Structure formats: C-alpha cells, structure tokens
Amino acid sequence: MYYFFIEDNKINGCGQAQCLTEGITSIEVSEEIYNAYNEDKLHYIWNGEEIIENPNYEQDVQAREREEIDRLTLTPSDVERALLKAKGMDFEDLKVFLKSKGYTDAQIKAIGVELRANDFFRGATLGEPPVRIVDALGALLGYSIEDMDYLFIHKELPTNDN
C-alpha cells in the first residue's frame, strides 16, 4: 500500500503505511504515482478532494530551477577572475566603465559595496522594483541573464561559442 499524507490541505509526505497522526489524512495512491512523487515532489498536488497531476508543473519546475540558481554564490575573486579573463577588466576598471555609462558616484559606491562582499549572491537585488545586480551589470557588459547563470554555475563567463 502507498499513501500520500495530507496536512493543511497540502501533500506533506508519503509512505507505505497510513499516518495516524492527528490532523494528517492518509490518501491511498498507486505505486506509479507514489514513485513519481518520490522522484519529483512537484509532479502531484492535492486539489482539496484528490491527488492530481500538477497543472502548473512546468512553471513550478522553472521556478524551482530559478530559485536554485539564485541561491548560488561566488567569491569576489571568482567574479574578478571571470571578468578579467572575459573582458580584461578588474573591479576598478568596471567602476570606470560604469562611470562612462552615466552611473552616479552613489550608484557606483553601492555596486562597490557588493563587489567587496564576502560572496556574490546570484539572487541579490537592488532598487524598487528589485533588479538582480548581477543581471544589470551583465547587461551593461553585453551578457544575458542566461550568461550570468552560466557564470555562477561554471565560475567563468561564457565565450561566444558556448
């Protein structure tokens, strides 16, 4: 027997025996659904009445992948090495570049704080509405969001043939 455990109107786990804890309902499912859920928790949802395939599965997977990438970090050395290798620039050169693009001293100082942080956090944002700092800097240097993801995954900026 295979069961999903429903708590607070959501799937809260699964098992091969009923859960007898108060406030948790055990719903019997097929072995196929049980195994699919164990492979990917986003595949099935509780709709308030029954277990169904998640109609937003693709969007939920993309959101989960985005969250995973946004949690990645690089050291300032990783970023500066990648910048130096790809563009021949260090952080000081980047500040001069930003000044030439019309950034104010206050904006450059705010970016400078990020450049000196212990870690570069992929999901770090600045401003309202929030803009990912790395994406904004990458765009100025001719890189896409995907290129910036590549940087955090591979610790280098992509070349034209990537």
Secondary structure in CASP SS format (residue, H / E / C, confidence):
PFRMAT SS
TARGET T0000
AUTHOR 0000-0000-0000
METHOD secondary structure of the structure
MODEL  1
M C 1.00
Y E 1.00
Y E 1.00
F E 1.00
F E 1.00
I E 1.00
E E 1.00
D C 1.00
N C 1.00
K E 1.00
I E 1.00
N E 1.00
G E 1.00
C E 1.00
G E 1.00
Q C 1.00
A C 1.00
Q C 1.00
C C 1.00
L C 1.00
T C 1.00
E C 1.00
G C 1.00
I C 1.00
T E 1.00
S E 1.00
I E 1.00
E E 1.00
V E 1.00
S C 1.00
E H 1.00
E H 1.00
I H 1.00
Y H 1.00
N H 1.00
A H 1.00
Y H 1.00
N H 1.00
E H 1.00
D C 1.00
K C 1.00
L C 1.00
H C 1.00
Y E 1.00
I E 1.00
W E 1.00
N C 1.00
G C 1.00
E C 1.00
E C 1.00
I E 1.00
I E 1.00
E E 1.00
N C 1.00
P C 1.00
N C 1.00
Y H 1.00
E H 1.00
Q H 1.00
D H 1.00
V H 1.00
Q H 1.00
A H 1.00
R H 1.00
E H 1.00
R H 1.00
E H 1.00
E H 1.00
I H 1.00
D H 1.00
R C 1.00
L C 1.00
T E 1.00
L E 1.00
T C 1.00
P H 1.00
S H 1.00
D H 1.00
V H 1.00
E H 1.00
R H 1.00
A H 1.00
L H 1.00
L H 1.00
K H 1.00
A H 1.00
K H 1.00
G C 1.00
M C 1.00
D C 1.00
F H 1.00
E H 1.00
D H 1.00
L H 1.00
K H 1.00
V H 1.00
F H 1.00
L H 1.00
K H 1.00
S H 1.00
K C 1.00
G C 1.00
Y C 1.00
T C 1.00
D H 1.00
A H 1.00
Q H 1.00
I H 1.00
K H 1.00
A H 1.00
I H 1.00
G H 1.00
V H 1.00
E H 1.00
L H 1.00
R C 1.00
A C 1.00
N C 1.00
D C 1.00
F E 1.00
F E 1.00
R C 1.00
G C 1.00
A C 1.00
T E 1.00
L E 1.00
G C 1.00
E C 1.00
P C 1.00
P C 1.00
V E 1.00
R E 1.00
I H 1.00
V H 1.00
D H 1.00
A H 1.00
L H 1.00
G H 1.00
A H 1.00
L H 1.00
L C 1.00
G C 1.00
Y C 1.00
S C 1.00
I H 1.00
E H 1.00
D H 1.00
M H 1.00
D H 1.00
Y H 1.00
L H 1.00
F H 1.00
I H 1.00
H H 1.00
K C 1.00
E C 1.00
L C 1.00
P C 1.00
T C 1.00
N C 1.00
D C 1.00
N C 1.00
END
